[in-house]
Amino acid sequence: LHIQESVLEFVCGVKSALPESGKPEFAFAGKSNVGKSSLLNALVNRKALARTSAQPGKTQTINFYRVNGLVYFVDLPGYGYANASEEAKAAWGRMIERYLHQSPQLCAVFLLVDIRHEPSANDCLMYDWIVEQGLKPLIVATKADKIKRSQLKAREKLIREKLGCAEGVPLIPFSSETKQGREELFHLVDELLRG
Ligand code: GDP
């Protein structure tokens, strides 16, 4: 995948109908502050395509970015910020579940986890949802520039163990700062598009 063009095409709130994009979709999920906006911006080489979260948890929307008129990158709302109300958390859960459940075009879900931390209970829940929906989970370990190269294998192992990843589930160390992992991620998208 060589990105030439990317456009924010649909924004879905809690109550809005999901768009029929008619194109393959790749979703991006993760807890708030994991680096999801930075990753999306790094993928499309823009400074601020996806808003970086100045106000964590403010935007409870699903954003559809059309890439090259060919695929959609779908930015799911971040979860797990401490101050969210129970009501907001429940609404978030319903929205994500609805999207995962009702999107025939969805090819795979990139689950972002911070490479430095053990995956949270919510990360594990998200992973299980993805698998339960029969979707392909792809793990992205963000902020890879924050650890030493020598720690990488151990971090990967911990993340896989905690999430309970099946054999063969891809895990890409990624850094928005250095763009490490960008080509690997595009390669995965290409492979999945080819089927
Ligand atoms: P989001 O809430 O998941 O969209 O997270 P953001 O993309 O807004 O990032 C949260 C914070 O982590 C910001 O301060 C970013 O600058 C920082 N960050 C995101 N990605 C990276 C990365 O790859 N490396 C480093 N060092 N910092 C990052």
Residues whose N, C-alpha, C, O or C-beta is under 5 A from the ligand:
A	BS01	GDP	K31 S32 N33 V34 G35 K36 S37 S38 L39 R51 T52 S53 G78 K143 A144 D145 F174 S175 S176 E177
